[in-house]
Amino acid sequence: MRRLRVALIASARFPIAEPFAGGLEAHTWGLARALHRRGHHVELFAAPGSDPVLRARELPVRTVELSAAARSDSSMPSGTWLQEHHAYLGLMLDLARDGDQRFDVVHNNCLHYLPVAMAPALRVPVVTTLHTPPTPWLESAIQTHEDCPVIFTAVSEFAASAWKATVPIARVVRNGIDTGCWRPGRGGVGLAWSGRLVPEKGPHLAIEAARIAGVPLKLAGAVADPAYFEEQVAPLLGNDAQYVGHLDRRGLAELLGAAGAALVTPTWDEPYGLVVAEALACGTPVCGFDRGALAEILTPDCGLRAPPEDVAGLARLIPSAMRLDRRAARRRAEQFCSLDRTADAYTALYEEISK
């Protein structure tokens, strides 16, 4: 295996640091570390404040200074949108200038359209991972050129299928978690829920299901939508449903490992679901709504699936899920969800396209 030079493009909005803003940031952090352990040189493009333990050079997020006239123009977008646009534009122009001298491959792990739209200007192979369902900006970027030179991967068969009309060929490389960090716990009599507290993750439905089942629940994650949290989650909290904050990996592993089962309650089609892999690695069976890629990850001996948004149906499954074999959950994580599998797959892809 040769030592590769990898430019890893991440979020310009959220630092790649604990506690992670979401699964995308957690995945990028883990992948960067795994590639380092394999001896590769990784330079990370990410928001300021990203974890220095990555030992990757943090490329600067360039800010734009607009005149008063420009800011007052009717076409002026939000400040966040413009800052992201400016940051990725600057990065892609840098890579177009001399990226082939510095890198063997560029791995675009962000959701912005510019790394795809400007990929034809680079003289180095570009890999883009499809982490979400199709978006108009990204579909437009893919169709900028008749023959898009980007090599696409998708985080699940479900995600690859969703993109098939625009991306006929996407190699499936599932996101993985470090099973050495996410260790099995002893379980317990309660439930756990983790993720961003936003409507599409459905934490309010998890509270309702746990309450119907009569099992206490602890929720952890970033309050990414304060209005939703205050209006639909906070009123449901109580002694049997507690919000324990935005935890780092160690805190989350302790929470999941001490739970009898983990609830997964998306109200949208999750392309993957890193929280599922994290729970399984802790030996914790999963009980969730059958949406997106959940059926790809779970097997009957480590998780149960209820119809989408069927709170009563989910509640009925909770006792059975809590009786599933924790060793089977851990085995599934090791065999299907490990970061080593992810890093090996990407290393093989990098070597294949950079010859």
Stockholm file with secondary structure:
# STOCKHOLM 1.0

chainA/1-355         MRRLRVALIASARFPIAEPFAGGLEAHTWGLARALHRRGHHVELFAAPGSDPVLRARELPVRTVELSAAARSDSSMPSGTWLQEHHAYLGLMLDLARDGDQRFDVVHNNCLHYLPVAMAPALRVPVVTTLHTPPTPWLESAIQTHEDCPVIFTAVSEFAASAWKATVPIARVVRNGIDTGCWRPGRGGVGLAWSGRLVPEKGPHLAIEAARIAGVPLKLAGAVADPAYFEEQVAPLLGNDAQYVGHLDRRGLAELLGAAGAALVTPTWDEPYGLVVAEALACGTPVCGFDRGALAEILTPDCGLRAPPEDVAGLARLIPSAMRLDRRAARRRAEQFCSLDRTADAYTALYEEISK
#=GR chainA/1-355 SS CCCCEEEEECCSSSCSCSSCSSHHHHHHHHHHHHHHHTTCEEEEECCTTCCGGGCCEEECCCCCCCCHHHHTSTTCCCHHHHHHHHHHHHHHHHHHHHHHHHCSEEEECSCCSHHHHTGGGCSSCEEEEECSSCCHHHHHHHTTSSSCCCEEEESSHHHHHHTTTTCSCCEECCCCBCTTTSCCCCCCSSEEEESCCSGGGCHHHHHHHHHHHTCCEEEESCCCCHHHIIIIIGGGCBTTEEECCCCCHHHHHHHHHTCSEEEECCSSCCSCCHHHHHHHHTTCCEEEECCTTHHHHCCTTTEEEECTTCHHHHHHHHHHHHTSCHHHHHHHHHHHSBHHHHHHHHHHHHHHHTC
#=GC SS_cons         CCCCEEEEECCSSSCSCSSCSSHHHHHHHHHHHHHHHTTCEEEEECCTTCCGGGCCEEECCCCCCCCHHHHTSTTCCCHHHHHHHHHHHHHHHHHHHHHHHHCSEEEECSCCSHHHHTGGGCSSCEEEEECSSCCHHHHHHHTTSSSCCCEEEESSHHHHHHTTTTCSCCEECCCCBCTTTSCCCCCCSSEEEESCCSGGGCHHHHHHHHHHHTCCEEEESCCCCHHHIIIIIGGGCBTTEEECCCCCHHHHHHHHHTCSEEEECCSSCCSCCHHHHHHHHTTCCEEEECCTTHHHHCCTTTEEEECTTCHHHHHHHHHHHHTSCHHHHHHHHHHHSBHHHHHHHHHHHHHHHTC
//
